[in-house]
Amino acid sequence: MEWLNYNQFYYFWIIAQEQSVTRAASRLRLSQSNLSAQLRLFEDRIGQPLFDRVGRSLQLTEAGKLALDYARGIFQTGQEFLDVLGHRPVAQKRTLVRVGAISSLSKNLQHEFIRPLLTRHDVKIIVVEGSLHELIRQLQDHLLDVVISNVSARSDSTPEVYNHRLGAIPVFAVGVPKYRTFRRSFPRCLETVPVFLPGRSARYRTDLDAWLDRQKVVPLVRAEIEDMALLRILAMTGDGLALVPEIVVRDELKDGTLIRLQRVPQIAEVFYAVTATRRFPNVHVERIVREFAEARNKPWSRRQGD
């Protein structure tokens, strides 16, 4: 059986926490040269560089980040042992899953994606919002495990990034129940009833504009909204109709606050899970991406009315 030098592993753990050999040496009360030598021996033993030297600072490599996750588990287990002996509360060990979501993405969709992990007591989830460009950068830097987006990442400029199609959600014209009488005149009614449209960053907006042009309908646009949550709120005011993916207003449709006027034919919001090439992928992410895609890519069947 191969043997791991746990003293060296512990030294690595402290260096990673301090992000500096000098500070770690002071904390461990060792000489800097001795600690550097121990780190080199540990890296030689496992056959992987654990840090990149950037100027005077240390940055964890992908192997280093994996080693840090294991180090936390190992040395927190040691602390747990001492806590048990000392009759102190024991902290629960959990695996970290870091999810990026573009800011305009439906919160219902974000919740649906992470929901399988919410019941797991051994997993801690971190969700970060931002622009696709910024989230992809964090994904490449291994600060995120997956990014969920309604826009695919450009694989030509970032070949190590992969787009996994999770599904397509139909787009509906929705509004409060008083708009029920306009069902038969759809889409012509969009010229007389105020309309709330998604912002132009939404991929389905281009398809929507093309469809309206083919129908020779010039909608009475009251507002263009990037944020799906705000688009949902505007639909609930009763001041107009919103053209949104159904999942955005799922709860309001269920409780009757909003109704489906009509589905916009052949228009859907496509969304993706974006991952990066990893030597040590997060197994939780692989599973939820696969299961979510399998569930979502089943044939869609939904009645048009209420």
Kinemage of the C-alpha trace (Angstrom):
@kinemage 1
@onewidth
@group {chain A} dominant
@subgroup {mainchain}
@vectorlist {calphas} color= white
{ca met a 1} P 0.000 0.000 0.000
{ca glu a 2} L 1.281 3.469 -0.894
{ca trp a 3} L 1.934 5.761 2.051
{ca leu a 4} L 1.161 9.479 2.207
{ca asn a 5} L 3.293 11.729 4.402
{ca tyr a 6} L 0.606 13.427 6.448
{ca asn a 7} L 3.036 15.910 7.979
{ca gln a 8} L 3.807 17.203 4.493
{ca phe a 9} L 0.111 17.118 3.617
{ca tyr a 10} L -0.578 19.250 6.696
{ca tyr a 11} L 2.154 21.690 5.701
{ca phe a 12} L 0.552 22.015 2.260
{ca trp a 13} L -2.822 22.687 3.917
{ca ile a 14} L -1.402 25.564 5.978
{ca ile a 15} L 0.457 27.012 2.984
{ca ala a 16} L -2.771 26.914 0.970
{ca gln a 17} L -4.624 28.722 3.749
{ca glu a 18} L -1.958 31.406 4.058
{ca gln a 19} L -1.218 31.585 0.307
{ca ser a 20} L 2.383 32.200 1.307
{ca val a 21} L 5.276 29.981 2.384
{ca thr a 22} L 6.631 32.816 4.536
{ca arg a 23} L 3.398 33.275 6.506
{ca ala a 24} L 2.860 29.524 6.750
{ca ala a 25} L 6.425 29.039 8.059
{ca ser a 26} L 5.800 31.665 10.735
{ca arg a 27} L 2.516 29.996 11.724
{ca leu a 28} L 4.138 26.544 11.855
{ca arg a 29} L 7.284 27.862 13.539
{ca leu a 30} L 9.489 26.358 10.852
{ca ser a 31} L 12.159 27.943 8.711
{ca gln a 32} L 11.019 29.065 5.272
{ca ser a 33} L 13.698 26.963 3.567
{ca asn a 34} L 12.647 23.832 5.484
{ca leu a 35} L 8.968 24.349 4.667
{ca ser a 36} L 9.733 24.963 0.961
{ca ala a 37} L 11.757 21.747 0.886
{ca gln a 38} L 8.912 19.785 2.508
{ca leu a 39} L 6.468 21.165 -0.073
{ca arg a 40} L 8.759 20.130 -2.945
{ca leu a 41} L 9.077 16.635 -1.490
{ca phe a 42} L 5.298 16.377 -1.193
{ca glu a 43} L 4.765 17.520 -4.794
{ca asp a 44} L 7.413 15.041 -5.970
{ca arg a 45} L 5.697 12.276 -3.999
{ca ile a 46} L 2.267 12.820 -5.547
{ca gly a 47} L 3.670 13.722 -8.959
{ca gln a 48} L 1.684 16.942 -9.316
{ca pro a 49} L 2.544 20.646 -8.876
{ca leu a 50} L 0.176 22.077 -6.287
{ca phe a 51} L 0.932 25.770 -6.718
{ca asp a 52} L 1.743 28.163 -9.515
{ca arg a 53} L 4.184 30.846 -8.448
{ca val a 54} L 2.790 34.202 -9.649
{ca gly a 55} L 5.112 36.972 -8.538
{ca arg a 56} L 5.296 36.739 -4.767
{ca ser a 57} L 1.994 34.944 -4.403
{ca leu a 58} L 0.988 31.309 -4.713
{ca gln a 59} L -2.031 30.164 -6.691
{ca leu a 60} L -3.423 26.651 -6.429
{ca thr a 61} L -3.297 24.486 -9.534
{ca glu a 62} L -6.259 22.250 -10.357
{ca ala a 63} L -4.477 19.399 -8.538
{ca gly a 64} L -3.825 21.794 -5.658
{ca lys a 65} L -7.500 22.660 -5.374
{ca leu a 66} L -8.384 18.976 -5.331
{ca ala a 67} L -5.703 18.343 -2.698
{ca leu a 68} L -7.077 21.217 -0.627
{ca asp a 69} L -10.562 19.680 -0.673
{ca tyr a 70} L -9.135 16.384 0.604
{ca ala a 71} L -6.938 18.148 3.145
{ca arg a 72} L -9.953 19.942 4.581
{ca gly a 73} L -11.784 16.632 4.932
{ca ile a 74} L -8.828 14.827 6.500
{ca phe a 75} L -7.799 17.468 9.006
{ca gln a 76} L -11.355 18.475 9.837
{ca thr a 77} L -11.935 14.794 10.618
{ca gly a 78} L -9.042 15.010 13.049
{ca gln a 79} L -10.648 18.038 14.647
{ca glu a 80} L -13.945 16.152 14.759
{ca phe a 81} L -12.203 13.346 16.656
{ca leu a 82} L -10.957 15.827 19.255
{ca asp a 83} L -14.418 17.414 19.476
{ca val a 84} L -16.016 14.015 20.095
{ca leu a 85} L -13.521 13.229 22.844
{ca gly a 86} L -14.092 16.658 24.355
{ca his a 87} L -17.903 16.350 24.109
{ca arg a 88} L -18.089 19.397 21.813
{ca pro a 89} L -20.511 19.863 18.861
{ca val a 90} L -19.243 18.212 15.675
{ca ala a 91} L -19.268 20.162 12.397
{ca gln a 92} L -20.665 18.237 9.431
{ca lys a 93} L -18.354 17.625 6.435
{ca arg a 94} L -19.813 18.640 3.079
{ca thr a 95} L -18.680 18.675 -0.544
{ca leu a 96} L -18.753 22.086 -2.203
{ca val a 97} L -20.627 22.547 -5.504
{ca arg a 98} L -20.110 25.981 -7.079
{ca val a 99} L -22.727 27.027 -9.649
{ca gly a 100} L -22.629 30.136 -11.823
{ca ala a 101} L -25.842 31.526 -13.308
{ca ile a 102} L -26.163 34.454 -15.685
{ca ser a 103} L -28.007 37.305 -14.000
{ca ser a 104} L -31.047 37.333 -16.305
{ca leu a 105} L -31.736 33.605 -15.939
{ca ser a 106} L -35.047 32.603 -14.363
{ca lys a 107} L -34.748 31.992 -10.624
{ca asn a 108} L -37.215 29.111 -11.018
{ca leu a 109} L -34.835 27.493 -13.484
{ca gln a 110} L -31.879 28.014 -11.169
{ca his a 111} L -33.825 26.411 -8.334
{ca glu a 112} L -34.899 23.485 -10.511
{ca phe a 113} L -31.274 22.853 -11.485
{ca ile a 114} L -29.872 22.792 -7.932
{ca arg a 115} L -32.925 21.166 -6.303
{ca pro a 116} L -31.569 17.569 -6.502
{ca leu a 117} L -28.646 18.642 -4.321
{ca leu a 118} L -30.657 20.591 -1.757
{ca thr a 119} L -31.786 17.439 0.040
{ca arg a 120} L -28.226 16.097 0.337
{ca his a 121} L -26.729 16.741 3.747
{ca asp a 122} L -23.210 16.070 2.438
{ca val a 123} L -23.287 18.887 -0.144
{ca lys a 124} L -22.980 22.655 0.222
{ca ile a 125} L -24.090 24.737 -2.779
{ca ile a 126} L -22.782 28.161 -3.729
{ca val a 127} L -24.614 30.051 -6.492
{ca val a 128} L -22.912 33.055 -8.091
{ca glu a 129} L -24.599 35.380 -10.606
{ca gly a 130} L -22.899 37.501 -13.253
{ca ser a 131} L -22.345 37.990 -16.961
{ca leu a 132} L -21.566 34.984 -19.126
{ca his a 133} L -18.083 36.328 -19.877
{ca glu a 134} L -17.207 36.740 -16.199
{ca leu a 135} L -18.682 33.384 -15.187
{ca ile a 136} L -16.813 31.541 -17.947
{ca arg a 137} L -13.581 33.142 -16.753
{ca gln a 138} L -14.281 31.874 -13.224
{ca leu a 139} L -15.118 28.448 -14.661
{ca gln a 140} L -11.773 28.326 -16.468
{ca asp a 141} L -9.998 29.408 -13.281
{ca his a 142} L -11.705 26.499 -11.449
{ca leu a 143} L -13.586 28.887 -9.178
{ca leu a 144} L -16.879 27.438 -10.482
{ca asp a 145} L -17.869 23.857 -11.290
{ca val a 146} L -20.625 24.642 -13.795
{ca val a 147} L -22.383 27.639 -15.363
{ca ile a 148} L -26.054 27.580 -16.352
{ca ser a 149} L -26.996 29.958 -19.143
{ca asn a 150} L -29.547 30.633 -21.861
{ca val a 151} L -26.659 31.460 -24.202
{ca ser a 152} L -24.052 28.900 -25.235
{ca ala a 153} L -20.413 29.728 -24.603
{ca arg a 154} L -18.296 30.269 -27.707
{ca ser a 155} L -16.380 27.047 -28.189
{ca asp a 156} L -14.214 28.538 -30.942
{ca ser a 157} L -12.571 31.035 -28.603
{ca thr a 158} L -12.635 28.768 -25.546
{ca pro a 159} L -12.079 25.211 -26.856
{ca glu a 160} L -11.735 23.737 -23.361
{ca val a 161} L -15.318 24.811 -22.518
{ca tyr a 162} L -18.268 22.542 -23.327
{ca asn a 163} L -21.970 23.364 -23.758
{ca his a 164} L -24.442 20.713 -22.562
{ca arg a 165} L -27.947 21.371 -23.842
{ca leu a 166} L -30.296 21.020 -20.885
{ca gly a 167} L -33.567 21.606 -22.666
{ca ala a 168} L -35.918 24.075 -24.335
{ca ile a 169} L -38.826 25.812 -22.604
{ca pro a 170} L -41.805 27.034 -24.676
{ca val a 171} L -42.548 30.750 -24.724
{ca phe a 172} L -46.081 31.893 -23.902
{ca ala a 173} L -47.998 35.128 -23.908
{ca val a 174} L -49.168 35.387 -20.298
{ca gly a 175} L -51.230 37.867 -18.320
{ca val a 176} L -53.789 38.251 -15.582
{ca pro a 177} L -57.184 36.519 -16.087
{ca lys a 178} L -58.875 39.636 -17.517
{ca tyr a 179} L -56.910 39.098 -20.744
{ca arg a 180} L -58.550 35.701 -21.367
{ca thr a 181} L -60.895 37.215 -23.974
{ca phe a 182} L -57.906 38.018 -26.233
{ca arg a 183} L -57.012 34.373 -26.821
{ca arg a 184} L -58.874 34.139 -30.109
{ca ser a 185} L -57.320 37.312 -31.495
{ca phe a 186} L -53.723 36.334 -30.717
{ca pro a 187} L -51.265 37.494 -31.992
{ca arg a 188} L -53.132 40.447 -33.562
{ca cys a 189} L -54.157 41.581 -30.066
{ca leu a 190} L -50.504 42.416 -29.336
{ca glu a 191} L -50.970 45.562 -31.421
{ca thr a 192} L -53.575 46.951 -29.012
{ca val a 193} L -52.682 45.404 -25.648
{ca pro a 194} L -49.470 46.688 -23.960
{ca val a 195} L -46.675 44.122 -24.232
{ca phe a 196} L -43.642 43.433 -22.047
{ca leu a 197} L -40.802 41.853 -24.021
{ca pro a 198} L -37.516 40.255 -22.950
{ca gly a 199} L -34.352 42.293 -23.466
{ca arg a 200} L -32.311 41.751 -26.591
{ca ser a 201} L -29.697 39.709 -24.734
{ca ala a 202} L -32.251 36.889 -24.491
{ca arg a 203} L -31.560 34.438 -27.304
{ca tyr a 204} L -35.236 33.794 -27.991
{ca arg a 205} L -35.856 37.545 -28.492
{ca thr a 206} L -34.348 37.352 -32.002
{ca asp a 207} L -36.633 34.433 -32.889
{ca leu a 208} L -39.570 36.279 -31.372
{ca asp a 209} L -38.951 39.424 -33.430
{ca ala a 210} L -38.650 37.338 -36.600
{ca trp a 211} L -41.916 35.530 -35.817
{ca leu a 212} L -43.783 38.800 -35.186
{ca asp a 213} L -42.436 40.159 -38.457
{ca arg a 214} L -43.691 37.101 -40.335
{ca gln a 215} L -47.108 37.581 -38.744
{ca lys a 216} L -46.998 41.253 -39.796
{ca val a 217} L -47.696 42.225 -36.186
{ca val a 218} L -46.209 45.403 -34.720
{ca pro a 219} L -46.598 44.936 -30.950
{ca leu a 220} L -47.473 47.767 -28.589
{ca val a 221} L -44.264 47.448 -26.580
{ca arg a 222} L -44.546 48.992 -23.137
{ca ala a 223} L -41.126 47.803 -21.868
{ca glu a 224} L -38.149 45.611 -22.717
{ca ile a 225} L -36.808 43.850 -19.630
{ca glu a 226} L -33.545 41.936 -19.216
{ca asp a 227} L -34.390 40.441 -15.840
{ca met a 228} L -36.888 37.567 -15.969
{ca ala a 229} L -38.031 38.149 -12.379
{ca leu a 230} L -39.036 41.724 -13.224
{ca leu a 231} L -40.765 40.551 -16.402
{ca arg a 232} L -42.838 38.192 -14.240
{ca ile a 233} L -43.736 41.011 -11.835
{ca leu a 234} L -44.844 43.271 -14.683
{ca ala a 235} L -47.126 40.545 -16.016
{ca met a 236} L -48.692 40.271 -12.550
{ca thr a 237} L -49.506 44.002 -12.433
{ca gly a 238} L -52.191 43.497 -15.079
{ca asp a 239} L -50.831 46.405 -17.118
{ca gly a 240} L -50.026 44.237 -20.122
{ca leu a 241} L -49.010 40.856 -21.497
{ca ala a 242} L -45.543 39.343 -21.117
{ca leu a 243} L -43.913 36.983 -23.629
{ca val a 244} L -41.853 34.688 -21.418
{ca pro a 245} L -40.613 31.104 -21.068
{ca glu a 246} L -43.222 29.217 -19.107
{ca ile a 247} L -40.900 28.322 -16.230
{ca val a 248} L -40.513 32.014 -15.359
{ca val a 249} L -44.175 32.189 -14.301
{ca arg a 250} L -44.656 28.551 -13.317
{ca asp a 251} L -45.987 29.242 -9.806
{ca glu a 252} L -48.294 32.074 -10.905
{ca leu a 253} L -49.810 29.873 -13.631
{ca lys a 254} L -50.355 27.120 -11.104
{ca asp a 255} L -52.190 29.302 -8.581
{ca gly a 256} L -54.184 31.195 -11.230
{ca thr a 257} L -52.590 34.612 -10.724
{ca leu a 258} L -51.596 34.470 -14.401
{ca ile a 259} L -53.021 32.572 -17.362
{ca arg a 260} L -51.523 31.366 -20.633
{ca leu a 261} L -53.014 33.383 -23.451
{ca gln a 262} L -51.365 31.350 -26.190
{ca arg a 263} L -48.100 29.632 -26.887
{ca val a 264} L -45.839 31.441 -29.368
{ca pro a 265} L -45.407 28.764 -32.081
{ca gln a 266} L -41.940 27.268 -32.520
{ca ile a 267} L -40.327 29.751 -30.090
{ca ala a 268} L -38.491 28.375 -27.061
{ca glu a 269} L -35.801 29.386 -24.613
{ca val a 270} L -32.853 26.993 -24.911
{ca phe a 271} L -30.547 26.719 -21.931
{ca tyr a 272} L -27.233 25.064 -21.258
{ca ala a 273} L -24.909 23.797 -18.577
{ca val a 274} L -21.399 24.948 -19.414
{ca thr a 275} L -18.453 22.993 -18.028
{ca ala a 276} L -14.695 23.172 -18.502
{ca thr a 277} L -12.164 20.433 -19.086
{ca arg a 278} L -11.113 19.057 -15.717
{ca arg a 279} L -8.713 16.318 -14.787
{ca phe a 280} L -10.751 15.931 -11.592
{ca pro a 281} L -14.402 16.779 -12.396
{ca asn a 282} L -17.008 17.281 -9.694
{ca val a 283} L -19.068 14.079 -9.688
{ca his a 284} L -22.162 15.854 -8.334
{ca val a 285} L -22.166 18.246 -11.284
{ca glu a 286} L -21.798 15.437 -13.810
{ca arg a 287} L -24.802 13.651 -12.327
{ca ile a 288} L -27.215 16.597 -12.079
{ca val a 289} L -26.356 17.803 -15.608
{ca arg a 290} L -27.067 14.331 -17.012
{ca glu a 291} L -30.277 13.795 -15.038
{ca phe a 292} L -31.601 17.304 -15.665
{ca ala a 293} L -31.012 17.008 -19.419
{ca glu a 294} L -32.680 13.589 -19.543
{ca ala a 295} L -35.750 14.893 -17.723
{ca arg a 296} L -36.019 18.140 -19.680
{ca asn a 297} L -35.471 16.721 -23.172
{ca lys a 298} L -38.526 14.495 -23.023
{ca pro a 299} L -41.230 15.470 -25.551
{ca trp a 300} L -43.077 18.567 -24.388
{ca ser a 301} L -46.812 18.266 -23.916
{ca arg a 302} L -48.789 21.088 -22.383
{ca arg a 303} L -52.301 22.316 -22.995
{ca gln a 304} L -52.626 25.856 -24.321
{ca gly a 305} L -55.387 27.121 -22.078
{ca asp a 306} L -56.375 27.048 -18.445
